[in-house]
Amino acid sequence: QEILEKYHDLFTVQWEGVIGNMCAPSQAEWEQLLTNCSAFLFYGMERFMSHVLLNWLVAMNIPKCRLVVLLDLVRSQQSYQRIANSDFHKSCLRIALERPTETAMLLSLTGVASIIATQWYTNLEENAERLETLFENLLSFGKTTGQTVHVLQK
């Protein structure tokens, strides 16, 4: 919330979405957000693909979405329990499709032009630093996504 307020005046006036942990977005809300955006940010717990239905995502066509940023793969005791319960009912192949590389490929096949994603589990503080770096470079400095990714890699 603090980071969003800091960058509110730099393009974020047009942003819409779901913030907080009071309720999880429905599949219809995920679809509406992804199909009506030019950029999509997921900043959340566990794997992004554990929050959306695979069959629904692969059937989507979202070429207007130029950039997807997935700051996921954060784990807490509560999120781990949720994901373990969810994974129990999934096949090994389905779980494999939720990994970062596979997620990026699926999003690319739906029409997303660029994807920035974490590749391994992290903590909330590190993802907050990544989000701050992303916003600073993309919004304040006007760097390209490629230039911003290079900054993140350092």
Salt bridges, closest charged atoms under 4 A:
ASP9 OD1 - HIS8 ND1 3.45
GLU46 OE1 - ARG75 NH2 3.15
ASP87 OD1 - ARG47 NH2 2.70
ASP87 OD1 - LYS90 NZ 3.62
GLU98 OE1 - ARG47 NH2 2.59
GLU98 OE2 - LYS90 NZ 2.65
GLU98 OE2 - ARG94 NH1 2.59
GLU102 OE2 - ARG99 NH2 2.83
GLU132 OE2 - LYS6 NZ 2.83
